[in-house]
Amino acid sequence: MIEHIPVMQREVLAALNVRPGGRYVDCTVGAGGHAFAVIEAAAPGGSLLGIDLDPQALAAARRKLEGFGANVRLVEGNFAEMERICSELDFAPVHGVLLDLGLSSLQLEESERGFSFQREGPLDMRFSPQQEVTAAEIVNGHAESALADVLWRYGDESRSRRIAKRIVERRPLHTTTELAKVVEEAVGRRARRLTHPATRTFQALRIAVNQELLSLETALPQAYGLLGDLGRLAVLSYHSLEDRLVKTFIRQESRDCLCPPRQPICTCSHEAGLRPVSRGAVRPSPEEVARNPRSRSARLRAAERLPATAG
């Protein structure tokens, strides 16, 4: 089994400013790599709440984190519901919230999950078996134009219409390798290309199946609301759509006024509640990319909650 390597672990701990006795939420706990580092750095007296939709990932996290006992609580759920989950467990305010939006090595390795075009498996791509829509339903059920829109919107795939046309001609498709082959037929494969031609198609389908962007949009203000004074929000994203949402949210919540630039008087009454921890996104080091090639697209953004002003 491939070991899951936490991306930018040192940078994540610095971004969260993990302190002894702190309380932290890992909204995508996965196999527990980042969570282990956070709760270890928060000792003595620290506590961590881990949330994940994937029951298999939670099982792995329980094994990895069992040594921390009652200081760690794990919940199966969508991070878009973190506010409700934290309220029910009386786990707020917190010193830090982490969102690692990437797909884990464990998920990619399990062919029956259907996330990888390199392993033959069913067109599933669900984070949770409780979810209703699978990738197969989108691939085989969407009209050609709707399928092309999914590939364009969520995969930033410039050849989306050509790919959608070929998929419709070849369907029904049942496996990941069938789909990857059809995409390669549609667009060809260049010898110098670093990524497989089906990479963006698989990304788009996974995002659509799991409604990842909608969940992120819903989660960001909830994470902000959970933070106590000087608490930190840290987000690891792996493609431009996620990173753009995070960048826009931090920028918006770091401004005192959101009125149109030409409006002479502020009427929005918005007050800045966050300040960016760094200028721009932090990227993995060349050494880390060499050790863990899947980290190459990672972008880390973090922001700190400003202390509440009196009156």
Contacts in CASP RR format, 6 or more apart in sequence:
PFRMAT RR
TARGET T0000
AUTHOR 0000-0000-0000
METHOD contacts of the structure
MODEL  1
MIEHIPVMQREVLAALNVRPGGRYVDCTVGAGGHAFAVIEAAAPGGSLLG
IDLDPQALAAARRKLEGFGANVRLVEGNFAEMERICSELDFAPVHGVLLD
LGLSSLQLEESERGFSFQREGPLDMRFSPQQEVTAAEIVNGHAESALADV
LWRYGDESRSRRIAKRIVERRPLHTTTELAKVVEEAVGRRARRLTHPATR
TFQALRIAVNQELLSLETALPQAYGLLGDLGRLAVLSYHSLEDRLVKTFI
RQESRDCLCPPRQPICTCSHEAGLRPVSRGAVRPSPEEVARNPRSRSARL
RAAERLPATAG
1 106 0 8 1.000
1 109 0 8 1.000
2 105 0 8 1.000
2 106 0 8 1.000
2 109 0 8 1.000
3 105 0 8 1.000
4 30 0 8 1.000
4 31 0 8 1.000
4 32 0 8 1.000
4 33 0 8 1.000
4 60 0 8 1.000
4 104 0 8 1.000
4 105 0 8 1.000
4 106 0 8 1.000
5 105 0 8 1.000
5 291 0 8 1.000
5 292 0 8 1.000
5 294 0 8 1.000
5 295 0 8 1.000
6 12 0 8 1.000
6 32 0 8 1.000
6 33 0 8 1.000
6 34 0 8 1.000
6 37 0 8 1.000
6 100 0 8 1.000
7 100 0 8 1.000
7 102 0 8 1.000
7 236 0 8 1.000
7 284 0 8 1.000
7 288 0 8 1.000
7 292 0 8 1.000
7 294 0 8 1.000
7 295 0 8 1.000
7 298 0 8 1.000
8 236 0 8 1.000
8 282 0 8 1.000
8 284 0 8 1.000
8 288 0 8 1.000
8 295 0 8 1.000
8 298 0 8 1.000
8 300 0 8 1.000
9 33 0 8 1.000
9 34 0 8 1.000
9 37 0 8 1.000
11 282 0 8 1.000
11 284 0 8 1.000
11 300 0 8 1.000
12 34 0 8 1.000
12 37 0 8 1.000
12 38 0 8 1.000
12 98 0 8 1.000
12 100 0 8 1.000
12 234 0 8 1.000
12 236 0 8 1.000
12 300 0 8 1.000
13 37 0 8 1.000
13 38 0 8 1.000
13 41 0 8 1.000
15 232 0 8 1.000
15 234 0 8 1.000
15 277 0 8 1.000
15 278 0 8 1.000
15 282 0 8 1.000
15 300 0 8 1.000
15 302 0 8 1.000
16 24 0 8 1.000
16 38 0 8 1.000
16 95 0 8 1.000
16 96 0 8 1.000
16 98 0 8 1.000
16 232 0 8 1.000
16 234 0 8 1.000
16 302 0 8 1.000
17 95 0 8 1.000
17 230 0 8 1.000
17 231 0 8 1.000
17 232 0 8 1.000
17 304 0 8 1.000
18 24 0 8 1.000
18 38 0 8 1.000
18 41 0 8 1.000
18 42 0 8 1.000
18 95 0 8 1.000
19 42 0 8 1.000
19 95 0 8 1.000
20 41 0 8 1.000
20 42 0 8 1.000
20 43 0 8 1.000
20 44 0 8 1.000
20 45 0 8 1.000
20 46 0 8 1.000
21 42 0 8 1.000
21 43 0 8 1.000
21 44 0 8 1.000
21 45 0 8 1.000
21 46 0 8 1.000
21 47 0 8 1.000
22 42 0 8 1.000
22 45 0 8 1.000
22 46 0 8 1.000
22 47 0 8 1.000
22 94 0 8 1.000
22 95 0 8 1.000
23 42 0 8 1.000
23 46 0 8 1.000
23 47 0 8 1.000
23 48 0 8 1.000
23 91 0 8 1.000
23 93 0 8 1.000
23 94 0 8 1.000
23 95 0 8 1.000
23 96 0 8 1.000
24 38 0 8 1.000
24 39 0 8 1.000
24 42 0 8 1.000
24 46 0 8 1.000
24 47 0 8 1.000
24 48 0 8 1.000
24 49 0 8 1.000
24 94 0 8 1.000
24 95 0 8 1.000
24 96 0 8 1.000
24 97 0 8 1.000
24 98 0 8 1.000
25 48 0 8 1.000
25 49 0 8 1.000
25 50 0 8 1.000
25 51 0 8 1.000
25 82 0 8 1.000
25 86 0 8 1.000
25 91 0 8 1.000
25 94 0 8 1.000
25 96 0 8 1.000
25 97 0 8 1.000
25 98 0 8 1.000
25 223 0 8 1.000
25 226 0 8 1.000
26 32 0 8 1.000
26 34 0 8 1.000
26 35 0 8 1.000
26 38 0 8 1.000
26 48 0 8 1.000
26 49 0 8 1.000
26 50 0 8 1.000
26 51 0 8 1.000
26 98 0 8 1.000
26 100 0 8 1.000
27 50 0 8 1.000
27 51 0 8 1.000
27 79 0 8 1.000
27 82 0 8 1.000
27 97 0 8 1.000
27 98 0 8 1.000
27 99 0 8 1.000
27 219 0 8 1.000
27 223 0 8 1.000
28 51 0 8 1.000
28 52 0 8 1.000
28 79 0 8 1.000
28 98 0 8 1.000
28 99 0 8 1.000
28 100 0 8 1.000
28 101 0 8 1.000
28 102 0 8 1.000
29 35 0 8 1.000
29 50 0 8 1.000
29 51 0 8 1.000
29 52 0 8 1.000
29 57 0 8 1.000
29 58 0 8 1.000
29 61 0 8 1.000
29 74 0 8 1.000
30 52 0 8 1.000
30 54 0 8 1.000
30 57 0 8 1.000
30 58 0 8 1.000
30 60 0 8 1.000
30 61 0 8 1.000
30 100 0 8 1.000
30 104 0 8 1.000
30 106 0 8 1.000
31 57 0 8 1.000
31 60 0 8 1.000
31 61 0 8 1.000
31 64 0 8 1.000
31 104 0 8 1.000
31 106 0 8 1.000
32 57 0 8 1.000
32 60 0 8 1.000
32 61 0 8 1.000
32 64 0 8 1.000
32 65 0 8 1.000
33 61 0 8 1.000
33 64 0 8 1.000
34 98 0 8 1.000
34 100 0 8 1.000
35 48 0 8 1.000
35 50 0 8 1.000
35 61 0 8 1.000
35 64 0 8 1.000
35 65 0 8 1.000
35 72 0 8 1.000
36 64 0 8 1.000
36 65 0 8 1.000
38 48 0 8 1.000
38 98 0 8 1.000
39 46 0 8 1.000
39 47 0 8 1.000
39 48 0 8 1.000
39 65 0 8 1.000
39 68 0 8 1.000
39 71 0 8 1.000
39 72 0 8 1.000
42 48 0 8 1.000
45 71 0 8 1.000
46 71 0 8 1.000
47 71 0 8 1.000
47 72 0 8 1.000
47 73 0 8 1.000
47 91 0 8 1.000
48 65 0 8 1.000
48 68 0 8 1.000
48 71 0 8 1.000
48 72 0 8 1.000
48 73 0 8 1.000
49 72 0 8 1.000
49 73 0 8 1.000
49 74 0 8 1.000
49 75 0 8 1.000
49 85 0 8 1.000
49 86 0 8 1.000
49 89 0 8 1.000
49 91 0 8 1.000
50 61 0 8 1.000
50 72 0 8 1.000
50 73 0 8 1.000
50 74 0 8 1.000
50 75 0 8 1.000
51 74 0 8 1.000
51 75 0 8 1.000
51 76 0 8 1.000
51 77 0 8 1.000
51 78 0 8 1.000
51 79 0 8 1.000
51 82 0 8 1.000
51 85 0 8 1.000
52 58 0 8 1.000
52 61 0 8 1.000
52 74 0 8 1.000
52 76 0 8 1.000
52 77 0 8 1.000
53 76 0 8 1.000
53 77 0 8 1.000
53 78 0 8 1.000
53 79 0 8 1.000
53 127 0 8 1.000
53 128 0 8 1.000
53 131 0 8 1.000
53 210 0 8 1.000
54 107 0 8 1.000
54 127 0 8 1.000
54 128 0 8 1.000
55 76 0 8 1.000
55 128 0 8 1.000
55 129 0 8 1.000
56 106 0 8 1.000
56 110 0 8 1.000
57 104 0 8 1.000
57 106 0 8 1.000
57 107 0 8 1.000
58 74 0 8 1.000
58 76 0 8 1.000
60 106 0 8 1.000
61 74 0 8 1.000
62 74 0 8 1.000
65 72 0 8 1.000
65 74 0 8 1.000
73 89 0 8 1.000
73 91 0 8 1.000
75 85 0 8 1.000
75 89 0 8 1.000
76 128 0 8 1.000
77 85 0 8 1.000
77 128 0 8 1.000
78 215 0 8 1.000
79 99 0 8 1.000
79 215 0 8 1.000
79 219 0 8 1.000
80 214 0 8 1.000
80 215 0 8 1.000
80 216 0 8 1.000
80 218 0 8 1.000
80 219 0 8 1.000
80 222 0 8 1.000
82 97 0 8 1.000
82 219 0 8 1.000
82 222 0 8 1.000
82 223 0 8 1.000
82 226 0 8 1.000
83 222 0 8 1.000
83 225 0 8 1.000
83 226 0 8 1.000
85 91 0 8 1.000
86 92 0 8 1.000
86 94 0 8 1.000
86 226 0 8 1.000
92 226 0 8 1.000
93 226 0 8 1.000
93 227 0 8 1.000
93 228 0 8 1.000
94 226 0 8 1.000
94 227 0 8 1.000
94 228 0 8 1.000
94 231 0 8 1.000
95 227 0 8 1.000
95 228 0 8 1.000
95 231 0 8 1.000
95 232 0 8 1.000
96 227 0 8 1.000
96 231 0 8 1.000
96 232 0 8 1.000
96 233 0 8 1.000
96 234 0 8 1.000
97 223 0 8 1.000
97 226 0 8 1.000
97 227 0 8 1.000
97 232 0 8 1.000
97 233 0 8 1.000
97 234 0 8 1.000
98 234 0 8 1.000
98 235 0 8 1.000
98 236 0 8 1.000
99 216 0 8 1.000
99 219 0 8 1.000
99 223 0 8 1.000
99 233 0 8 1.000
99 234 0 8 1.000
99 235 0 8 1.000
99 236 0 8 1.000
100 236 0 8 1.000
101 212 0 8 1.000
101 216 0 8 1.000
101 235 0 8 1.000
101 236 0 8 1.000
101 237 0 8 1.000
101 238 0 8 1.000
101 242 0 8 1.000
102 236 0 8 1.000
102 237 0 8 1.000
102 238 0 8 1.000
103 115 0 8 1.000
103 206 0 8 1.000
103 238 0 8 1.000
105 294 0 8 1.000
107 113 0 8 1.000
107 115 0 8 1.000
108 115 0 8 1.000
108 116 0 8 1.000
108 119 0 8 1.000
109 116 0 8 1.000
109 119 0 8 1.000
111 119 0 8 1.000
111 120 0 8 1.000
111 121 0 8 1.000
111 176 0 8 1.000
112 121 0 8 1.000
112 122 0 8 1.000
112 124 0 8 1.000
113 124 0 8 1.000
113 125 0 8 1.000
113 126 0 8 1.000
114 121 0 8 1.000
114 122 0 8 1.000
114 123 0 8 1.000
114 124 0 8 1.000
114 125 0 8 1.000
114 135 0 8 1.000
114 176 0 8 1.000
115 125 0 8 1.000
115 202 0 8 1.000
115 206 0 8 1.000
116 176 0 8 1.000
116 202 0 8 1.000
117 176 0 8 1.000
117 177 0 8 1.000
117 179 0 8 1.000
117 180 0 8 1.000
117 196 0 8 1.000
117 198 0 8 1.000
117 199 0 8 1.000
117 202 0 8 1.000
118 180 0 8 1.000
118 196 0 8 1.000
119 176 0 8 1.000
119 177 0 8 1.000
120 175 0 8 1.000
120 176 0 8 1.000
120 177 0 8 1.000
121 175 0 8 1.000
121 176 0 8 1.000
121 177 0 8 1.000
122 134 0 8 1.000
122 136 0 8 1.000
122 174 0 8 1.000
122 175 0 8 1.000
122 176 0 8 1.000
123 134 0 8 1.000
123 135 0 8 1.000
123 136 0 8 1.000
123 139 0 8 1.000
123 173 0 8 1.000
123 174 0 8 1.000
123 175 0 8 1.000
123 176 0 8 1.000
123 179 0 8 1.000
123 205 0 8 1.000
124 134 0 8 1.000
124 135 0 8 1.000
124 136 0 8 1.000
125 134 0 8 1.000
125 135 0 8 1.000
125 202 0 8 1.000
125 205 0 8 1.000
125 206 0 8 1.000
125 209 0 8 1.000
125 210 0 8 1.000
126 133 0 8 1.000
126 134 0 8 1.000
126 209 0 8 1.000
126 210 0 8 1.000
127 210 0 8 1.000
131 209 0 8 1.000
131 210 0 8 1.000
133 209 0 8 1.000
134 209 0 8 1.000
135 205 0 8 1.000
135 206 0 8 1.000
135 209 0 8 1.000
136 173 0 8 1.000
136 174 0 8 1.000
138 147 0 8 1.000
138 150 0 8 1.000
138 205 0 8 1.000
138 208 0 8 1.000
138 209 0 8 1.000
139 147 0 8 1.000
139 167 0 8 1.000
139 171 0 8 1.000
139 173 0 8 1.000
139 179 0 8 1.000
139 205 0 8 1.000
140 171 0 8 1.000
140 172 0 8 1.000
140 173 0 8 1.000
142 150 0 8 1.000
144 164 0 8 1.000
144 165 0 8 1.000
144 168 0 8 1.000
145 164 0 8 1.000
147 164 0 8 1.000
147 167 0 8 1.000
147 168 0 8 1.000
148 160 0 8 1.000
148 161 0 8 1.000
148 163 0 8 1.000
148 164 0 8 1.000
148 165 0 8 1.000
149 160 0 8 1.000
150 204 0 8 1.000
150 205 0 8 1.000
150 208 0 8 1.000
151 157 0 8 1.000
151 160 0 8 1.000
151 163 0 8 1.000
151 164 0 8 1.000
151 200 0 8 1.000
151 201 0 8 1.000
151 204 0 8 1.000
152 158 0 8 1.000
152 160 0 8 1.000
152 204 0 8 1.000
153 204 0 8 1.000
154 203 0 8 1.000
154 204 0 8 1.000
154 205 0 8 1.000
154 207 0 8 1.000
154 208 0 8 1.000
154 213 0 8 1.000
154 241 0 8 1.000
155 200 0 8 1.000
155 201 0 8 1.000
155 203 0 8 1.000
155 204 0 8 1.000
155 207 0 8 1.000
155 239 0 8 1.000
155 241 0 8 1.000
156 200 0 8 1.000
156 239 0 8 1.000
156 240 0 8 1.000
156 241 0 8 1.000
157 163 0 8 1.000
157 200 0 8 1.000
157 201 0 8 1.000
157 204 0 8 1.000
159 186 0 8 1.000
159 187 0 8 1.000
162 186 0 8 1.000
162 187 0 8 1.000
163 182 0 8 1.000
163 183 0 8 1.000
163 186 0 8 1.000
163 187 0 8 1.000
163 201 0 8 1.000
165 186 0 8 1.000
166 182 0 8 1.000
166 183 0 8 1.000
166 185 0 8 1.000
166 186 0 8 1.000
167 173 0 8 1.000
167 179 0 8 1.000
167 182 0 8 1.000
167 183 0 8 1.000
167 186 0 8 1.000
170 178 0 8 1.000
170 182 0 8 1.000
170 185 0 8 1.000
173 179 0 8 1.000
173 182 0 8 1.000
176 202 0 8 1.000
179 198 0 8 1.000
179 201 0 8 1.000
179 202 0 8 1.000
180 196 0 8 1.000
180 198 0 8 1.000
180 202 0 8 1.000
183 197 0 8 1.000
183 198 0 8 1.000
183 201 0 8 1.000
184 196 0 8 1.000
184 197 0 8 1.000
184 198 0 8 1.000
187 197 0 8 1.000
188 197 0 8 1.000
189 196 0 8 1.000
189 197 0 8 1.000
203 239 0 8 1.000
206 212 0 8 1.000
207 213 0 8 1.000
207 241 0 8 1.000
212 242 0 8 1.000
213 241 0 8 1.000
213 242 0 8 1.000
213 245 0 8 1.000
216 242 0 8 1.000
216 245 0 8 1.000
216 246 0 8 1.000
217 245 0 8 1.000
220 233 0 8 1.000
220 235 0 8 1.000
220 245 0 8 1.000
220 246 0 8 1.000
220 249 0 8 1.000
221 249 0 8 1.000
223 233 0 8 1.000
224 233 0 8 1.000
224 249 0 8 1.000
224 253 0 8 1.000
224 273 0 8 1.000
224 274 0 8 1.000
224 305 0 8 1.000
227 233 0 8 1.000
227 305 0 8 1.000
228 305 0 8 1.000
229 305 0 8 1.000
229 306 0 8 1.000
229 307 0 8 1.000
229 308 0 8 1.000
230 304 0 8 1.000
230 305 0 8 1.000
230 306 0 8 1.000
230 307 0 8 1.000
231 304 0 8 1.000
231 305 0 8 1.000
232 277 0 8 1.000
232 302 0 8 1.000
232 303 0 8 1.000
232 304 0 8 1.000
232 305 0 8 1.000
233 250 0 8 1.000
233 274 0 8 1.000
233 302 0 8 1.000
233 303 0 8 1.000
233 304 0 8 1.000
233 305 0 8 1.000
234 277 0 8 1.000
234 300 0 8 1.000
234 301 0 8 1.000
234 302 0 8 1.000
235 242 0 8 1.000
235 246 0 8 1.000
235 300 0 8 1.000
235 301 0 8 1.000
235 302 0 8 1.000
236 298 0 8 1.000
236 299 0 8 1.000
236 300 0 8 1.000
237 243 0 8 1.000
237 246 0 8 1.000
237 298 0 8 1.000
237 299 0 8 1.000
237 301 0 8 1.000
238 297 0 8 1.000
238 298 0 8 1.000
238 299 0 8 1.000
239 297 0 8 1.000
243 281 0 8 1.000
243 299 0 8 1.000
243 301 0 8 1.000
246 301 0 8 1.000
247 280 0 8 1.000
247 281 0 8 1.000
247 301 0 8 1.000
250 274 0 8 1.000
250 276 0 8 1.000
250 301 0 8 1.000
250 303 0 8 1.000
252 258 0 8 1.000
253 272 0 8 1.000
253 273 0 8 1.000
253 274 0 8 1.000
253 303 0 8 1.000
254 272 0 8 1.000
254 273 0 8 1.000
254 274 0 8 1.000
254 275 0 8 1.000
254 276 0 8 1.000
254 303 0 8 1.000
255 270 0 8 1.000
255 272 0 8 1.000
256 266 0 8 1.000
256 270 0 8 1.000
256 271 0 8 1.000
256 272 0 8 1.000
257 266 0 8 1.000
257 268 0 8 1.000
257 270 0 8 1.000
258 268 0 8 1.000
258 270 0 8 1.000
259 266 0 8 1.000
259 267 0 8 1.000
259 268 0 8 1.000
271 309 0 8 1.000
272 306 0 8 1.000
273 305 0 8 1.000
273 306 0 8 1.000
274 303 0 8 1.000
274 304 0 8 1.000
274 305 0 8 1.000
274 306 0 8 1.000
275 303 0 8 1.000
275 304 0 8 1.000
275 306 0 8 1.000
276 301 0 8 1.000
276 302 0 8 1.000
276 303 0 8 1.000
277 302 0 8 1.000
277 303 0 8 1.000
277 304 0 8 1.000
278 301 0 8 1.000
278 302 0 8 1.000
280 301 0 8 1.000
281 299 0 8 1.000
281 300 0 8 1.000
281 301 0 8 1.000
282 299 0 8 1.000
282 300 0 8 1.000
282 301 0 8 1.000
282 302 0 8 1.000
283 298 0 8 1.000
283 299 0 8 1.000
283 300 0 8 1.000
284 292 0 8 1.000
284 295 0 8 1.000
284 296 0 8 1.000
284 298 0 8 1.000
288 295 0 8 1.000
289 295 0 8 1.000
289 296 0 8 1.000
END
